[in-house]
């Protein structure tokens, strides 16, 4: 709704800019008449804004630093969804370290760089609108907003506070966008009451006294890598063991550093290196596979109550709002057009949220379907995901049908005659003439995927009136 309202061409005296993480996400803006900045035209787009050409919204893709948009060139900035990493090493790290302090600090820094694009001096000002389930979750969740600077946290707090106050003044006949419009108008007209309120609240900021613990970790990492580069693998191993013993906050992070330890050990002992990699992979299935000694681990319910598993997921969150932020983030990723890695990870997380044992055999073991859920009485859901297939595609091609047949065969070989529902998530239900399924396969298209999202959201909305950290409603 925000994009549809603000991205259309309009005669105005100020610049509107949106930062998006990918060209795929920029397509919605393009269809509405915005101009997309790419490598060929980005400097011209910025120059046009600075020279007063404001009719079209300018959309900048995955550039959160190095761009200055002062004064009227950008009075309204939309940051749409959480930033992506560009380099292969950063993207690999992102897939392996989902809840890492190191990674979350990098993401927060990238977001703060984006926030600073439109305010380039002490007297400059800008409205910033943050949208996208993954970004909203990151800035609002108590688990991740701690990575921002005190100034940014205070600005987020002010934004939430004034929005709640404006909602109270909303009349029945008003639309939700009327709240946003009134706040935009108040800021752009430099309302004295608003400016005084903002100044008072920002003056409340107290600089934190604690020392950033990550600096010590970065120092140790740098020292270990330098010793390894200089050929002193023994010293690199010694330092990395200190990190593993003293600096890891969870098992997944420990696995990441054990993998680094395995790399350092490779020159010393290839056998020990492989043993370490096996240990790392057991702690974090997103890491590299060991050369040998790694077999598929079947999942099965062993007298486990599914309600208890749902309860365990719910109780990871401090309150209902934080629970719904997690659910919204998962569901936002379950749409066609989302990259396969993010879609399949979200489907795995959804399985956990719904109390299933949830696994990604293809990702974790390089064999089997994209996702596998196990429910009560050993009943299974097998998913093959084609989230990147264009919605305009009319048929399921032969390769996709063969791939589904192969995964159905893998399930029979691994699990025997267990009851399983086989689901192919793809925008079309029509097979090409050359294709056939060897098993009963159900197709989940756009409407069914939307129904799944709606039903899941409806289910978790039932938790609204409960204190979720005390007991799960029966």
Residue pairs with C-beta under 8 A, 6 or more apart in sequence:
1 176
1 177
2 78
2 129
2 131
2 177
2 180
3 18
3 28
3 29
3 32
3 78
3 80
3 131
4 32
5 177
6 16
6 57
6 76
6 78
6 129
7 16
7 18
7 28
7 29
7 32
7 33
7 34
7 57
7 59
8 32
8 33
8 57
9 33
9 34
9 55
9 56
9 57
10 55
11 55
12 54
12 55
13 54
13 72
14 54
14 72
14 74
14 75
14 76
14 188
15 49
15 54
15 58
15 69
15 72
15 73
15 74
15 75
15 76
16 54
16 57
16 58
16 74
16 75
16 76
16 78
17 49
17 57
17 58
17 59
17 60
17 69
17 74
17 76
17 77
17 78
17 117
17 118
18 29
18 34
18 57
18 58
18 59
18 60
18 77
18 78
18 79
18 80
19 60
19 63
19 64
19 77
19 78
19 79
19 80
19 114
19 117
20 26
20 29
20 59
20 60
20 61
20 62
20 80
20 81
21 61
21 62
21 80
21 81
21 82
21 83
21 84
22 61
22 62
22 84
23 36
23 38
23 61
24 337
25 80
25 81
26 36
26 59
26 61
29 36
29 57
29 59
30 36
30 59
33 56
33 57
34 56
34 57
34 58
34 59
35 45
35 56
35 57
35 58
35 59
36 59
36 61
37 45
37 46
37 58
37 59
37 60
37 61
37 63
38 61
42 60
42 63
45 58
45 60
46 58
46 67
46 69
46 73
48 58
49 58
49 69
49 73
49 74
50 69
50 70
50 73
52 72
54 72
60 67
62 83
62 84
62 86
64 83
64 110
64 111
64 113
64 114
64 117
65 113
65 114
65 117
67 117
68 117
68 120
69 77
69 117
69 118
69 120
70 118
70 120
70 121
70 124
71 120
71 124
74 117
74 118
74 126
75 118
75 125
75 126
75 127
75 188
76 126
76 127
76 129
76 184
77 114
77 115
77 117
77 118
77 126
77 127
77 128
77 129
78 128
78 129
78 130
78 131
79 111
79 114
79 115
79 128
79 129
79 130
79 131
79 135
80 131
80 132
80 135
81 131
81 132
81 134
81 135
82 107
82 111
82 132
82 134
82 135
82 138
83 107
83 110
83 111
83 114
84 91
85 91
85 93
85 94
85 106
90 106
93 103
94 103
95 286
95 341
96 252
96 256
96 284
96 286
96 287
97 103
97 252
97 253
97 256
98 252
98 286
99 143
99 250
99 252
99 253
100 249
100 252
100 253
100 256
101 147
101 214
101 249
102 214
102 217
102 218
104 138
104 144
104 147
105 147
105 214
107 138
107 147
108 138
108 144
108 147
108 148
111 135
111 138
111 139
111 148
112 148
112 149
112 152
115 128
115 152
115 155
118 124
118 126
118 128
119 125
119 126
125 187
125 190
127 183
127 184
127 187
127 188
129 180
130 136
130 139
132 332
133 325
133 328
133 329
133 331
133 332
133 333
134 329
134 332
134 333
136 325
136 328
136 329
137 144
137 325
137 326
137 328
137 329
138 144
138 145
139 145
139 148
139 156
140 156
140 160
140 321
140 322
140 325
141 322
141 325
141 326
142 318
142 322
143 322
145 153
145 156
148 156
150 205
150 206
150 207
150 208
151 202
151 205
154 201
154 202
154 204
154 205
155 202
157 201
158 198
158 201
158 202
161 201
162 183
162 197
163 179
163 183
166 179
166 182
166 183
167 179
169 182
170 176
170 178
170 179
186 194
187 194
216 247
217 243
217 247
220 239
220 242
220 243
220 247
221 243
223 239
224 235
224 236
224 239
224 240
224 243
224 260
224 264
225 236
227 233
227 235
227 236
227 239
228 236
228 263
228 264
233 264
233 265
233 267
233 268
234 268
236 264
237 261
237 264
237 265
237 268
240 257
240 260
240 261
240 264
241 261
243 257
244 254
244 257
244 258
244 261
247 257
248 254
248 257
251 283
251 284
252 283
252 284
252 286
254 283
255 279
255 280
255 281
255 282
255 283
255 284
255 287
256 280
256 284
256 287
258 276
258 277
258 279
258 280
258 283
259 276
259 277
259 280
259 281
259 284
259 287
259 288
261 276
261 280
262 273
262 274
262 276
262 277
262 280
263 273
265 272
265 273
265 276
266 273
274 290
274 291
274 292
274 293
275 293
277 287
277 288
277 289
277 290
277 291
278 290
278 293
278 294
280 287
281 287
281 288
281 289
281 290
281 294
285 360
285 363
285 364
286 363
289 365
289 366
294 365
296 361
296 365
296 367
296 368
296 414
298 414
298 415
299 357
299 359
299 372
299 374
300 357
300 374
300 378
301 357
301 374
301 375
301 376
301 377
301 378
306 355
306 356
306 375
306 376
307 355
307 472
307 474
308 355
308 472
309 352
309 355
309 356
310 353
310 354
310 355
310 472
311 471
311 472
313 352
313 353
313 355
314 323
314 463
314 468
314 472
315 468
315 469
315 472
317 323
317 326
317 468
317 469
318 469
319 468
319 469
320 463
320 464
320 466
320 468
323 460
323 463
323 468
324 460
324 461
326 353
327 353
327 456
327 457
327 460
328 457
330 346
330 349
330 350
330 353
331 346
331 350
331 453
331 456
331 457
333 342
333 343
333 345
333 346
334 343
334 346
334 347
334 350
334 449
334 452
334 453
335 387
335 449
335 453
336 387
336 389
336 391
336 427
336 446
336 449
337 387
337 388
337 391
338 346
338 387
338 388
339 387
339 388
340 370
340 385
340 387
340 388
343 385
343 387
344 360
344 363
344 370
344 371
344 385
344 387
345 360
347 370
347 371
347 383
347 385
348 358
348 359
348 360
348 371
349 358
350 358
350 456
351 357
351 358
351 371
351 373
351 381
352 358
353 456
353 460
354 456
354 459
355 375
356 373
356 374
356 375
356 381
357 373
357 374
357 375
358 371
358 372
358 373
358 374
359 371
359 372
359 373
359 374
360 370
360 371
360 372
361 367
361 368
361 369
361 370
361 372
361 410
362 368
362 369
362 370
363 370
367 410
368 407
368 410
368 411
368 414
369 382
369 383
369 384
369 407
369 410
369 411
370 383
370 384
370 385
371 381
371 382
371 383
371 385
372 380
372 381
372 382
372 383
372 411
373 380
373 381
373 383
374 380
375 381
378 418
378 419
379 418
379 419
379 420
379 421
380 411
380 415
380 418
380 419
380 420
380 421
381 420
381 421
381 423
382 407
382 408
382 411
382 420
382 421
382 422
382 423
383 423
383 424
383 425
384 400
384 403
384 404
384 407
384 422
384 423
384 424
384 425
385 425
386 400
386 424
386 425
386 426
386 427
387 425
389 426
389 427
389 428
390 427
391 427
391 446
393 427
393 428
394 428
394 430
395 428
395 430
395 431
395 432
396 424
396 426
396 428
396 429
396 430
396 431
396 432
396 435
396 443
397 432
397 435
398 432
398 434
398 435
400 424
400 426
400 435
401 431
401 432
401 435
401 436
401 437
402 435
404 422
404 424
404 437
404 441
405 437
405 438
405 439
408 422
408 437
408 438
408 439
408 441
409 438
411 418
411 420
411 422
421 442
422 439
422 440
422 441
422 442
423 441
423 442
423 443
423 444
424 441
424 442
424 443
424 444
425 444
425 449
426 443
426 444
426 445
427 445
427 446
428 443
428 445
429 443
429 445
431 437
444 452
462 473
463 473
466 472
466 473
